[in-house]
Amino acid sequence: MQIDKTYMPRYLDESYKIAYFTIDEVIALVGAFLLALLIFNSPLYGLVIGACSVALIKKLKGQEGHYFIYHMAYWYFPKFINFRSTPPSHMREILG
């Protein structure tokens, strides 16, 4: 009998993780760390600012889930976020 080594996620919309963090949290951590490292030339400031940005993202997502930030960006920043299957967010009335 051969054991199947296929990974099965617990939920269908489970996001990819690197260690404990999701992809958007890793991008915020590394981006804030590198930006603070370039501006202040100190890795300690970079870690503090990166940790604060990850805490802010976790607070924004809360119980809503992984795609809450994308949906919020779609609603408030329509020029930067374009979904394929939805109309632009500034169009409040489609017909009529």
N, CA and C atoms as an extended XYZ file, in Angstrom:
288
Properties=species:S:1:pos:R:3:atomname:S:1:resname:S:1:resid:I:1 pbc="F F F"
N         0.830       -1.170        0.000 N   MET     1
C         0.000        0.000        0.000 CA  MET     1
C         0.884        1.245        0.000 C   MET     1
N         0.614        2.170       -0.914 N   GLN     2
C         1.415        3.374       -1.052 CA  GLN     2
C         0.683        4.555       -0.421 C   GLN     2
N         1.405        5.354        0.328 N   ILE     3
C         0.820        6.516        0.987 CA  ILE     3
C         0.903        7.704        0.036 C   ILE     3
N        -0.229        8.384       -0.159 N   ASP     4
C        -0.282        9.546       -1.023 CA  ASP     4
C         0.264       10.756       -0.270 C   ASP     4
N         1.204       11.489       -0.867 N   LYS     5
C         1.832       12.627       -0.208 CA  LYS     5
C         1.280       13.957       -0.723 C   LYS     5
N         0.022       13.969       -1.096 N   THR     6
C        -0.615       15.176       -1.584 CA  THR     6
C        -1.078       16.017       -0.407 C   THR     6
N        -0.764       17.317       -0.456 N   TYR     7
C        -1.185       18.229        0.602 CA  TYR     7
C        -2.633       18.630        0.356 C   TYR     7
N        -3.449       18.496        1.362 N   MET     8
C        -4.854       18.885        1.274 CA  MET     8
C        -5.101       20.013        2.266 C   MET     8
N        -5.471       21.238        1.783 N   PRO     9
C        -5.709       22.334        2.723 CA  PRO     9
C        -6.946       22.068        3.569 C   PRO     9
N        -6.953       22.663        4.731 N   ARG    10
C        -8.070       22.461        5.647 CA  ARG    10
C        -9.335       23.146        5.121 C   ARG    10
N        -9.172       24.326        4.549 N   TYR    11
C       -10.283       25.068        3.963 CA  TYR    11
C        -9.962       25.346        2.503 C   TYR    11
N       -10.976       25.582        1.693 N   LEU    12
C       -10.750       25.811        0.270 CA  LEU    12
C       -10.062       27.138       -0.012 C   LEU    12
N       -10.345       28.150        0.775 N   ASP    13
C        -9.746       29.456        0.533 CA  ASP    13
C        -8.590       29.755        1.489 C   ASP    13
N        -7.936       28.726        1.971 N   GLU    14
C        -6.804       28.921        2.869 CA  GLU    14
C        -5.644       29.533        2.101 C   GLU    14
N        -5.066       30.592        2.635 N   SER    15
C        -3.994       31.287        1.938 CA  SER    15
C        -2.667       30.583        2.184 C   SER    15
N        -1.720       30.843        1.272 N   TYR    16
C        -0.387       30.269        1.406 CA  TYR    16
C         0.335       30.950        2.550 C   TYR    16
N         1.149       30.188        3.272 N   LYS    17
C         1.849       30.745        4.420 CA  LYS    17
C         3.340       30.476        4.299 C   LYS    17
N         4.100       31.412        4.796 N   ILE    18
C         5.536       31.261        4.955 CA  ILE    18
C         5.774       31.341        6.451 C   ILE    18
N         6.139       30.214        7.031 N   ALA    19
C         6.257       30.068        8.484 CA  ALA    19
C         4.898       30.367        9.115 C   ALA    19
N         4.771       31.450        9.849 N   TYR    20
C         3.519       31.787       10.533 CA  TYR    20
C         2.714       32.829        9.770 C   TYR    20
N         3.349       33.518        8.819 N   PHE    21
C         2.751       34.665        8.162 CA  PHE    21
C         2.186       34.308        6.796 C   PHE    21
N         1.127       35.032        6.400 N   THR    22
C         0.599       34.894        5.046 CA  THR    22
C         1.468       35.730        4.100 C   THR    22
N         1.204       35.593        2.802 N   ILE    23
C         2.034       36.253        1.805 CA  ILE    23
C         1.969       37.784        1.936 C   ILE    23
N         0.794       38.340        2.138 N   ASP    24
C         0.691       39.792        2.249 CA  ASP    24
C         1.382       40.323        3.505 C   ASP    24
N         1.397       39.546        4.569 N   GLU    25
C         2.097       39.964        5.781 CA  GLU    25
C         3.611       39.912        5.586 C   GLU    25
N         4.090       38.911        4.852 N   VAL    26
C         5.524       38.818        4.570 CA  VAL    26
C         5.967       39.980        3.698 C   VAL    26
N         5.153       40.328        2.702 N   ILE    27
C         5.493       41.455        1.833 CA  ILE    27
C         5.537       42.746        2.631 C   ILE    27
N         4.578       42.940        3.541 N   ALA    28
C         4.565       44.144        4.379 CA  ALA    28
C         5.775       44.165        5.317 C   ALA    28
N         6.113       43.029        5.884 N   LEU    29
C         7.251       42.958        6.809 CA  LEU    29
C         8.559       43.256        6.090 C   LEU    29
N         8.791       42.580        4.977 N   VAL    30
C        10.047       42.763        4.247 CA  VAL    30
C        10.113       44.152        3.620 C   VAL    30
N         8.989       44.616        3.056 N   GLY    31
C         8.982       45.945        2.442 CA  GLY    31
C         9.241       47.048        3.444 C   GLY    31
N         8.573       46.992        4.579 N   ALA    32
C         8.785       48.009        5.613 CA  ALA    32
C        10.189       47.913        6.187 C   ALA    32
N        10.694       46.693        6.339 N   PHE    33
C        12.049       46.513        6.853 CA  PHE    33
C        13.072       47.125        5.904 C   PHE    33
N        12.952       46.843        4.611 N   LEU    34
C        13.923       47.375        3.643 CA  LEU    34
C        13.801       48.893        3.498 C   LEU    34
N        12.581       49.401        3.506 N   LEU    35
C        12.398       50.847        3.401 CA  LEU    35
C        12.986       51.564        4.608 C   LEU    35
N        12.727       51.072        5.803 N   ALA    36
C        13.289       51.692        7.007 CA  ALA    36
C        14.803       51.511        7.063 C   ALA    36
N        15.290       50.395        6.539 N   LEU    37
C        16.736       50.181        6.511 CA  LEU    37
C        17.409       51.175        5.574 C   LEU    37
N        16.768       51.482        4.454 N   LEU    38
C        17.333       52.469        3.527 CA  LEU    38
C        17.238       53.888        4.083 C   LEU    38
N        16.139       54.213        4.740 N   ILE    39
C        15.944       55.582        5.223 CA  ILE    39
C        16.751       55.845        6.497 C   ILE    39
N        16.622       54.966        7.496 N   PHE    40
C        17.253       55.205        8.798 CA  PHE    40
C        18.610       54.522        8.953 C   PHE    40
N        18.946       53.617        8.064 N   ASN    41
C        20.213       52.877        8.100 CA  ASN    41
C        20.378       52.109        9.417 C   ASN    41
N        19.270       51.573        9.910 N   SER    42
C        19.298       50.808       11.150 CA  SER    42
C        18.336       49.624       11.032 C   SER    42
N        18.825       48.387       11.195 N   PRO    43
C        17.926       47.236       11.090 CA  PRO    43
C        16.927       47.143       12.236 C   PRO    43
N        17.239       47.721       13.382 N   LEU    44
C        16.312       47.687       14.512 CA  LEU    44
C        15.049       48.502       14.215 C   LEU    44
N        15.197       49.686       13.642 N   TYR    45
C        14.032       50.469       13.233 CA  TYR    45
C        13.231       49.720       12.177 C   TYR    45
N        13.935       49.050       11.274 N   GLY    46
C        13.253       48.281       10.240 CA  GLY    46
C        12.413       47.161       10.816 C   GLY    46
N        12.933       46.455       11.814 N   LEU    47
C        12.170       45.386       12.446 CA  LEU    47
C        10.965       45.925       13.201 C   LEU    47
N        11.126       47.049       13.872 N   VAL    48
C        10.012       47.633       14.630 CA  VAL    48
C         8.913       48.103       13.675 C   VAL    48
N         9.291       48.807       12.619 N   ILE    49
C         8.300       49.295       11.656 CA  ILE    49
C         7.658       48.135       10.911 C   ILE    49
N         8.440       47.105       10.569 N   GLY    50
C         7.892       45.917        9.920 CA  GLY    50
C         6.913       45.170       10.813 C   GLY    50
N         7.240       45.036       12.093 N   ALA    51
C         6.338       44.361       13.032 CA  ALA    51
C         5.055       45.167       13.229 C   ALA    51
N         5.173       46.479       13.256 N   CYS    52
C         3.967       47.315       13.376 CA  CYS    52
C         3.097       47.202       12.131 C   CYS    52
N         3.705       47.113       10.953 N   SER    53
C         2.911       46.983        9.727 CA  SER    53
C         2.208       45.621        9.671 C   SER    53
N         2.862       44.569       10.144 N   VAL    54
C         2.213       43.251       10.183 CA  VAL    54
C         1.060       43.258       11.182 C   VAL    54
N         1.249       43.898       12.327 N   ALA    55
C         0.164       43.987       13.310 CA  ALA    55
C        -1.008       44.787       12.758 C   ALA    55
N        -0.729       45.833       11.989 N   LEU    56
C        -1.792       46.623       11.376 CA  LEU    56
C        -2.560       45.805       10.341 C   LEU    56
N        -1.857       45.021        9.538 N   ILE    57
C        -2.526       44.183        8.538 CA  ILE    57
C        -3.377       43.117        9.221 C   ILE    57
N        -2.851       42.496       10.267 N   LYS    58
C        -3.633       41.500       10.999 CA  LYS    58
C        -4.881       42.126       11.617 C   LYS    58
N        -4.760       43.354       12.115 N   LYS    59
C        -5.907       44.044       12.702 CA  LYS    59
C        -6.938       44.391       11.633 C   LYS    59
N        -6.485       44.812       10.443 N   LEU    60
C        -7.399       45.135        9.351 CA  LEU    60
C        -8.146       43.901        8.858 C   LEU    60
N        -7.431       42.792        8.746 N   LYS    61
C        -8.078       41.574        8.261 CA  LYS    61
C        -9.052       41.019        9.286 C   LYS    61
N        -8.652       40.986       10.533 N   GLY    62
C        -9.505       40.526       11.624 CA  GLY    62
C       -10.178       39.203       11.332 C   GLY    62
N       -11.457       39.142       11.497 N   GLN    63
C       -12.229       37.933       11.243 CA  GLN    63
C       -12.743       37.869        9.811 C   GLN    63
N       -12.495       38.904        9.018 N   GLU    64
C       -13.042       38.971        7.670 CA  GLU    64
C       -12.365       38.006        6.707 C   GLU    64
N       -11.103       37.759        6.898 N   GLY    65
C       -10.425       36.811        6.038 CA  GLY    65
C        -9.349       37.456        5.180 C   GLY    65
N        -8.734       36.614        4.363 N   HIS    66
C        -7.570       36.994        3.576 CA  HIS    66
C        -7.885       38.048        2.514 C   HIS    66
N        -9.021       37.962        1.855 N   TYR    67
C        -9.325       38.846        0.739 CA  TYR    67
C        -9.997       40.152        1.153 C   TYR    67
N       -10.154       40.393        2.427 N   PHE    68
C       -10.804       41.614        2.892 CA  PHE    68
C       -10.034       42.857        2.474 C   PHE    68
N        -8.713       42.809        2.542 N   ILE    69
C        -7.899       43.961        2.172 CA  ILE    69
C        -8.008       44.226        0.675 C   ILE    69
N        -8.051       43.174       -0.144 N   TYR    70
C        -8.200       43.364       -1.592 CA  TYR    70
C        -9.560       43.980       -1.921 C   TYR    70
N       -10.592       43.533       -1.260 N   HIS    71
C       -11.919       44.080       -1.505 CA  HIS    71
C       -12.028       45.524       -1.029 C   HIS    71
N       -11.396       45.830        0.088 N   MET    72
C       -11.398       47.201        0.578 CA  MET    72
C       -10.615       48.100       -0.385 C   MET    72
N        -9.500       47.618       -0.915 N   ALA    73
C        -8.731       48.401       -1.887 CA  ALA    73
C        -9.521       48.587       -3.176 C   ALA    73
N       -10.287       47.582       -3.596 N   TYR    74
C       -11.131       47.705       -4.785 CA  TYR    74
C       -12.179       48.789       -4.589 C   TYR    74
N       -12.741       48.881       -3.405 N   TRP    75
C       -13.812       49.835       -3.166 CA  TRP    75
C       -13.277       51.254       -3.034 C   TRP    75
N       -12.159       51.448       -2.321 N   TYR    76
C       -11.663       52.785       -2.044 CA  TYR    76
C       -10.615       53.290       -3.042 C   TYR    76
N        -9.942       52.404       -3.758 N   PHE    77
C        -8.929       52.800       -4.741 CA  PHE    77
C        -9.228       52.156       -6.093 C   PHE    77
N       -10.268       52.624       -6.799 N   PRO    78
C       -10.683       51.946       -8.025 CA  PRO    78
C        -9.679       52.075       -9.171 C   PRO    78
N        -8.816       53.069       -9.162 N   LYS    79
C        -7.864       53.230      -10.258 CA  LYS    79
C        -6.714       52.228      -10.176 C   LYS    79
N        -6.447       51.689       -8.990 N   PHE    80
C        -5.316       50.788       -8.817 CA  PHE    80
C        -5.701       49.312       -8.855 C   PHE    80
N        -6.920       48.987       -8.452 N   ILE    81
C        -7.360       47.597       -8.371 CA  ILE    81
C        -8.443       47.355       -9.418 C   ILE    81
N        -8.214       46.403      -10.304 N   ASN    82
C        -9.201       46.033      -11.321 CA  ASN    82
C        -9.422       44.531      -11.260 C   ASN    82
N       -10.644       44.132      -10.975 N   PHE    83
C       -11.005       42.721      -11.026 CA  PHE    83
C       -11.575       42.432      -12.403 C   PHE    83
N       -11.374       41.217      -12.889 N   ARG    84
C       -11.830       40.876      -14.231 CA  ARG    84
C       -13.340       40.739      -14.341 C   ARG    84
N       -13.978       40.185      -13.341 N   SER    85
C       -15.393       39.850      -13.472 CA  SER    85
C       -16.335       40.870      -12.842 C   SER    85
N       -15.824       41.976      -12.352 N   THR    86
C       -16.688       42.982      -11.739 CA  THR    86
C       -16.483       44.325      -12.421 C   THR    86
N       -17.499       45.157      -12.435 N   PRO    87
C       -17.331       46.499      -13.008 CA  PRO    87
C       -16.513       47.371      -12.060 C   PRO    87
N       -16.036       48.512      -12.532 N   PRO    88
C       -15.293       49.414      -11.648 CA  PRO    88
C       -16.156       49.862      -10.466 C   PRO    88
N       -15.535       50.120       -9.338 N   SER    89
C       -16.300       50.419       -8.126 CA  SER    89
C       -16.926       51.805       -8.158 C   SER    89
N       -16.460       52.691       -9.021 N   HIS    90
C       -17.070       54.019       -9.078 CA  HIS    90
C       -18.404       54.011       -9.830 C   HIS    90
N       -18.737       52.922      -10.528 N   MET    91
C       -20.024       52.814      -11.212 CA  MET    91
C       -21.060       52.312      -10.209 C   MET    91
N       -21.899       53.213       -9.716 N   ARG    92
C       -22.857       52.857       -8.684 CA  ARG    92
C       -24.144       52.272       -9.276 C   ARG    92
N       -24.524       52.696      -10.485 N   GLU    93
C       -25.706       52.163      -11.143 CA  GLU    93
C       -25.305       51.602      -12.503 C   GLU    93
N       -25.527       50.322      -12.712 N   ILE    94
C       -25.120       49.695      -13.950 CA  ILE    94
C       -26.180       49.907      -15.034 C   ILE    94
N       -27.404       49.606      -14.734 N   LEU    95
C       -28.508       49.768      -15.692 CA  LEU    95
C       -29.483       50.806      -15.173 C   LEU    95
N       -29.847       51.748      -16.041 N   GLY    96
C       -30.904       52.669      -15.681 CA  GLY    96
C       -30.459       53.920      -15.120 C   GLY    96
